[in-house]
Amino acid sequence: MTAPIVHAQLAWMAHPQELSEHLLSLSRDLFRLQMHTWDRMRGIPSEDPISPNADDARFSDPAWTERPTWDLIKEWYLAFTRHTQDMLYETPGLSNKERRRAAFWWRKWLNAVAPTNFFWTNPVALRRAIETNGDSLRRGFENWLADLQAGNVRMTSPDDFRVGENLATTPGAVIYRNRLLEVIHYAPTQKRVRAEPVVIITPWINKFYVLDLVPRKSMIRFLLDQGLDVFITSWKNPDASMSEVGFDDYLIEGIDEIVRQARAFTGAAKVHAAGYCIGGTALAMYMAWANRRYGEAEMPVADWTLFTTLVDFHKPGDIEVFIDESSIRYLTEQMARKGYLDGKEMAASFRLLRSNSLIWHYVVHGWLYGESPPPFDVLFWNMDTTRMPYRMHAWYLRELYLHNKLIQPGALQVAGEALDLAAVSQPLYAVAAEDDHIAPWLQTFKVVHHVGGAVRQVLSSSGHILGIVNPVVDPPKRHYWVEASTRDDTPETWRQRAKRCEGSWWEDWMRWLKPRCGALVAARPVSTEAFPALADAPGQYVLEP
């Protein structure tokens, strides 16, 4: 946090001419702001010299514009915020990465000291306190105590949902279990299903049921209703005893195992795999590994789908501010002492990337306004965190985020094989999300430059979660762009050529996937004598804290 800010300050001190030019620009804007202040104090209408960004809801209440006092507090805050950010992004003598890091940490501080975050400088909080005769303050204090006890600013109440009761309710059975995962096979909803199954590799950052929330949002139910036979990974939440579990183990005991179990259960020669986030990155490694280990003729995966997945980590988005040699060394040392990375620490880092919407919004509404957090299944899932084994996560951060070895042919050794994505000849359906800040679409798109097979690209509206948890509704709420891509494409040239469609990309995915999954056969039972049910879905691992 400290180093990039200090570096930026020293850089400006070493460039007095550029500093004087920016200070002159600041003085001009402050003069305009002073004139605006004078006019508002005299009751003369004056247009705001600085307007909040379109996605900044902090100052949406009319009081921030209609009443001169609040308008001036808002304008002076925005003026200094904008100039500070602009100067940091234009710092001379620093690399682009250092500029972004300095701007990020300053932005976190500027967001924290926004007038909306304090009772006496928030007109909405003051108004509600008066209107409720102070009851909003009492409720806000109770919310603060509850957050303090939880050790987190809650985004939703933990009592609103129960996994297996009103979340993750799709019927199914655990048909296999080892130390790393449970394999869940879902009960068919159609009398006839496609002969070759779909295998979904979920991320082990958070839990698998993001794809099986309430029934109307469940991708699992949608796939079953389409006549597909579905298997999914439910990963073990590791503790200190699993500190030495590595990425090789996740590939062999996880991905290769669920592929083997799905083939054995159905009798199909091949499966159709899909991977989400880090599950997709692991699937990309598996595809390169399996093509080398089994050969193209015996390759057990016919085609694959990626949801918001990075394989090229050159520009991994805002999370880049946490990625450098010293930060990873510090984090690795912390994990080595405990044996794992605590899920709350990772969740806090991701929330920090969008602090206004994921932290301060809930502080203001919960503590200042006295509102109870609304029930929201996605936010409940987001708070249901998991731990990361020390060895696996240290390797993942260093080899992929820091050194970006996955796109370097032969540079990465996993489970006894040197990986080369160019050896992956199976067709790929790649889904990105337009507003994704965890796996930016401009970077996820680049998978086409590294794999050998045909690629169909989709860009969904919304972000990392809602761009994927994107059910078919009428009338449509979202849209997407879709088109095949080639190695010659850039994200910009592809988007110019891509077709914009209203609705959910799930429908386009089915048009691509279902014809590849073989002929229709009689639906299989959820479990068999050879594969008895070890537990009903959603299984035991997902319920472990």
Solvent accessible surface area in square Angstrom, and as a share of the most:
residue,aa,sasa,rsa
1,M,143,0.64
2,T,97,0.57
3,A,53,0.41
4,P,0,0.00
5,I,38,0.19
6,V,59,0.34
7,H,81,0.36
8,A,1,0.00
9,Q,93,0.41
10,L,101,0.50
11,A,11,0.09
12,W,19,0.07
13,M,141,0.63
14,A,72,0.56
15,H,55,0.24
16,P,94,0.59
17,Q,126,0.56
18,E,63,0.28
19,L,50,0.25
20,S,60,0.39
21,E,97,0.43
22,H,38,0.17
23,L,88,0.44
24,L,105,0.52
25,S,34,0.22
26,L,29,0.14
27,S,55,0.35
28,R,135,0.49
29,D,42,0.22
30,L,41,0.20
31,F,133,0.56
32,R,119,0.43
33,L,2,0.01
34,Q,89,0.40
35,M,89,0.40
36,H,7,0.03
37,T,13,0.07
38,W,128,0.45
39,D,29,0.15
40,R,31,0.11
41,M,130,0.58
42,R,126,0.46
43,G,63,0.60
44,I,74,0.37
45,P,125,0.78
46,S,34,0.22
47,E,163,0.73
48,D,29,0.15
49,P,33,0.21
50,I,22,0.11
51,S,71,0.46
52,P,40,0.25
53,N,93,0.47
54,A,119,0.92
55,D,131,0.68
56,D,29,0.15
57,A,78,0.60
58,R,52,0.19
59,F,12,0.05
60,S,88,0.56
61,D,31,0.16
62,P,78,0.49
63,A,7,0.05
64,W,2,0.01
65,T,69,0.40
66,E,123,0.55
67,R,134,0.49
68,P,53,0.33
69,T,88,0.51
70,W,36,0.12
71,D,0,0.00
72,L,24,0.12
73,I,56,0.28
74,K,4,0.02
75,E,0,0.00
76,W,76,0.27
77,Y,27,0.10
78,L,4,0.02
79,A,1,0.01
80,F,96,0.40
81,T,18,0.10
82,R,74,0.27
83,H,23,0.10
84,T,37,0.22
85,Q,19,0.08
86,D,70,0.37
87,M,30,0.13
88,L,11,0.05
89,Y,97,0.37
90,E,95,0.42
91,T,0,0.00
92,P,21,0.13
93,G,69,0.66
94,L,33,0.16
95,S,64,0.41
96,N,95,0.49
97,K,65,0.28
98,E,34,0.15
99,R,58,0.21
100,R,88,0.32
101,R,25,0.09
102,A,0,0.00
103,A,0,0.00
104,F,2,0.01
105,W,23,0.08
106,W,64,0.23
107,R,62,0.23
108,K,20,0.09
109,W,138,0.49
110,L,13,0.07
111,N,13,0.06
112,A,26,0.20
113,V,57,0.33
114,A,0,0.00
115,P,12,0.08
116,T,5,0.03
117,N,13,0.07
118,F,103,0.43
119,F,39,0.16
120,W,193,0.68
121,T,45,0.26
122,N,1,0.01
123,P,6,0.04
124,V,11,0.07
125,A,0,0.00
126,L,38,0.19
127,R,82,0.30
128,R,76,0.28
129,A,11,0.09
130,I,135,0.69
131,E,117,0.52
132,T,47,0.27
133,N,146,0.75
134,G,27,0.26
135,D,46,0.24
136,S,0,0.00
137,L,77,0.38
138,R,122,0.45
139,R,80,0.29
140,G,2,0.02
141,F,119,0.50
142,E,85,0.38
143,N,18,0.09
144,W,90,0.32
145,L,79,0.39
146,A,34,0.27
147,D,10,0.05
148,L,113,0.56
149,Q,169,0.75
150,A,42,0.33
151,G,61,0.59
152,N,50,0.26
153,V,26,0.15
154,R,35,0.13
155,M,1,0.00
156,T,0,0.00
157,S,23,0.15
158,P,70,0.44
159,D,109,0.56
160,D,49,0.26
161,F,21,0.09
162,R,115,0.42
163,V,26,0.15
164,G,34,0.32
165,E,130,0.58
166,N,64,0.33
167,L,0,0.00
168,A,2,0.02
169,T,41,0.24
170,T,2,0.01
171,P,81,0.51
172,G,11,0.10
173,A,3,0.02
174,V,0,0.00
175,I,8,0.04
176,Y,51,0.19
177,R,76,0.28
178,N,31,0.16
179,R,118,0.43
180,L,1,0.00
181,L,0,0.00
182,E,0,0.00
183,V,0,0.00
184,I,0,0.00
185,H,1,0.00
186,Y,1,0.01
187,A,27,0.21
188,P,40,0.25
189,T,73,0.43
190,Q,73,0.32
191,K,184,0.78
192,R,129,0.47
193,V,2,0.01
194,R,54,0.20
195,A,26,0.20
196,E,41,0.18
197,P,0,0.00
198,V,1,0.01
199,V,0,0.00
200,I,0,0.00
201,I,0,0.00
202,T,0,0.00
203,P,9,0.06
204,W,8,0.03
205,I,27,0.14
206,N,21,0.11
207,K,17,0.07
208,F,4,0.02
209,Y,0,0.00
210,V,0,0.00
211,L,1,0.00
212,D,1,0.01
213,L,1,0.00
214,V,30,0.17
215,P,71,0.45
216,R,174,0.64
217,K,27,0.11
218,S,3,0.02
219,M,2,0.01
220,I,0,0.00
221,R,69,0.25
222,F,33,0.14
223,L,0,0.00
224,L,2,0.01
225,D,76,0.40
226,Q,53,0.24
227,G,5,0.05
228,L,1,0.01
229,D,5,0.03
230,V,0,0.00
231,F,0,0.00
232,I,0,0.00
233,T,0,0.00
234,S,2,0.01
235,W,22,0.08
236,K,49,0.21
237,N,8,0.04
238,P,3,0.02
239,D,64,0.33
240,A,54,0.42
241,S,101,0.65
242,M,20,0.09
243,S,23,0.15
244,E,109,0.49
245,V,4,0.02
246,G,3,0.03
247,F,5,0.02
248,D,55,0.28
249,D,31,0.16
250,Y,1,0.00
251,L,1,0.01
252,I,66,0.34
253,E,43,0.19
254,G,0,0.00
255,I,0,0.00
256,D,22,0.11
257,E,23,0.10
258,I,0,0.00
259,V,3,0.01
260,R,128,0.47
261,Q,12,0.05
262,A,0,0.00
263,R,80,0.29
264,A,58,0.45
265,F,21,0.09
266,T,19,0.11
267,G,68,0.66
268,A,14,0.11
269,A,72,0.56
270,K,61,0.26
271,V,0,0.00
272,H,3,0.01
273,A,3,0.02
274,A,1,0.00
275,G,0,0.00
276,Y,3,0.01
277,C,27,0.16
278,I,1,0.00
279,G,0,0.00
280,G,0,0.00
281,T,2,0.01
282,A,1,0.01
283,L,0,0.00
284,A,0,0.00
285,M,0,0.00
286,Y,0,0.00
287,M,0,0.00
288,A,1,0.01
289,W,3,0.01
290,A,0,0.00
291,N,14,0.07
292,R,128,0.47
293,R,108,0.39
294,Y,82,0.31
295,G,27,0.26
296,E,121,0.54
297,A,92,0.71
298,E,119,0.53
299,M,2,0.01
300,P,3,0.02
301,V,1,0.00
302,A,29,0.22
303,D,3,0.02
304,W,1,0.00
305,T,2,0.01
306,L,4,0.02
307,F,0,0.00
308,T,0,0.00
309,T,5,0.03
310,L,8,0.04
311,V,1,0.01
312,D,10,0.05
313,F,5,0.02
314,H,114,0.51
315,K,110,0.47
316,P,4,0.02
317,G,21,0.20
318,D,42,0.22
319,I,22,0.11
320,E,22,0.10
321,V,10,0.06
322,F,47,0.19
323,I,11,0.06
324,D,24,0.13
325,E,79,0.36
326,S,61,0.40
327,S,34,0.22
328,I,2,0.01
329,R,118,0.43
330,Y,138,0.53
331,L,47,0.23
332,T,27,0.16
333,E,85,0.38
334,Q,54,0.24
335,M,1,0.00
336,A,54,0.42
337,R,168,0.61
338,K,78,0.33
339,G,6,0.06
340,Y,47,0.18
341,L,9,0.05
342,D,42,0.22
343,G,5,0.05
344,K,113,0.48
345,E,78,0.35
346,M,20,0.09
347,A,18,0.14
348,A,58,0.45
349,S,38,0.24
350,F,41,0.17
351,R,11,0.04
352,L,48,0.24
353,L,4,0.02
354,R,91,0.33
355,S,3,0.02
356,N,45,0.23
357,S,63,0.41
358,L,41,0.20
359,I,35,0.18
360,W,61,0.21
361,H,83,0.37
362,Y,32,0.12
363,V,8,0.05
364,V,13,0.07
365,H,57,0.25
366,G,10,0.09
367,W,73,0.26
368,L,22,0.11
369,Y,17,0.07
370,G,2,0.02
371,E,57,0.26
372,S,88,0.57
373,P,22,0.14
374,P,83,0.52
375,P,93,0.59
376,F,73,0.30
377,D,7,0.04
378,V,11,0.06
379,L,20,0.10
380,F,28,0.12
381,W,13,0.05
382,N,41,0.21
383,M,51,0.23
384,D,33,0.17
385,T,32,0.19
386,T,13,0.07
387,R,52,0.19
388,M,1,0.00
389,P,0,0.00
390,Y,55,0.21
391,R,118,0.43
392,M,0,0.00
393,H,6,0.03
394,A,14,0.11
395,W,60,0.21
396,Y,12,0.05
397,L,12,0.06
398,R,68,0.25
399,E,29,0.13
400,L,0,0.00
401,Y,26,0.10
402,L,44,0.22
403,H,79,0.35
404,N,21,0.11
405,K,58,0.25
406,L,2,0.01
407,I,40,0.20
408,Q,76,0.34
409,P,101,0.64
410,G,37,0.36
411,A,41,0.31
412,L,4,0.02
413,Q,115,0.51
414,V,0,0.00
415,A,16,0.13
416,G,67,0.65
417,E,29,0.13
418,A,21,0.16
419,L,2,0.01
420,D,36,0.19
421,L,5,0.03
422,A,52,0.40
423,A,49,0.38
424,V,0,0.00
425,S,50,0.32
426,Q,17,0.07
427,P,39,0.24
428,L,1,0.01
429,Y,0,0.00
430,A,7,0.05
431,V,4,0.02
432,A,5,0.04
433,A,0,0.00
434,E,53,0.24
435,D,94,0.48
436,D,9,0.05
437,H,33,0.15
438,I,30,0.15
439,A,3,0.02
440,P,27,0.17
441,W,30,0.10
442,L,87,0.43
443,Q,6,0.03
444,T,10,0.06
445,F,2,0.01
446,K,53,0.22
447,V,1,0.01
448,V,5,0.03
449,H,52,0.23
450,H,39,0.17
451,V,4,0.02
452,G,45,0.43
453,G,16,0.15
454,A,77,0.60
455,V,6,0.04
456,R,70,0.25
457,Q,6,0.02
458,V,2,0.01
459,L,1,0.00
460,S,0,0.00
461,S,11,0.07
462,S,26,0.17
463,G,16,0.15
464,H,16,0.07
465,I,31,0.16
466,L,57,0.28
467,G,0,0.00
468,I,0,0.00
469,V,3,0.02
470,N,3,0.01
471,P,22,0.14
472,V,64,0.37
473,V,58,0.33
474,D,138,0.72
475,P,106,0.67
476,P,69,0.44
477,K,161,0.68
478,R,57,0.21
479,H,38,0.17
480,Y,7,0.03
481,W,26,0.09
482,V,8,0.05
483,E,53,0.24
484,A,49,0.38
485,S,8,0.05
486,T,77,0.45
487,R,129,0.47
488,D,135,0.70
489,D,11,0.05
490,T,60,0.35
491,P,11,0.07
492,E,100,0.45
493,T,63,0.37
494,W,2,0.01
495,R,73,0.27
496,Q,155,0.69
497,R,114,0.42
498,A,13,0.10
499,K,135,0.57
500,R,126,0.46
501,C,26,0.16
502,E,108,0.48
503,G,10,0.09
504,S,3,0.02
505,W,0,0.00
506,W,3,0.01
507,E,74,0.33
508,D,8,0.04
509,W,1,0.00
510,M,9,0.04
511,R,154,0.56
512,W,29,0.10
513,L,4,0.02
514,K,46,0.20
515,P,97,0.61
516,R,95,0.35
517,C,0,0.00
518,G,28,0.27
519,A,74,0.57
520,L,84,0.42
521,V,48,0.28
522,A,73,0.57
523,A,31,0.24
524,R,39,0.14
525,P,80,0.50
526,V,44,0.25
527,S,30,0.19
528,T,49,0.29
529,E,172,0.77
530,A,84,0.65
531,F,39,0.16
532,P,72,0.45
533,A,51,0.40
534,L,78,0.39
535,A,22,0.17
536,D,111,0.58
537,A,19,0.15
538,P,13,0.08
539,G,5,0.05
540,Q,91,0.41
541,Y,18,0.07
542,V,4,0.02
543,L,107,0.53
544,E,53,0.24
545,P,131,0.82
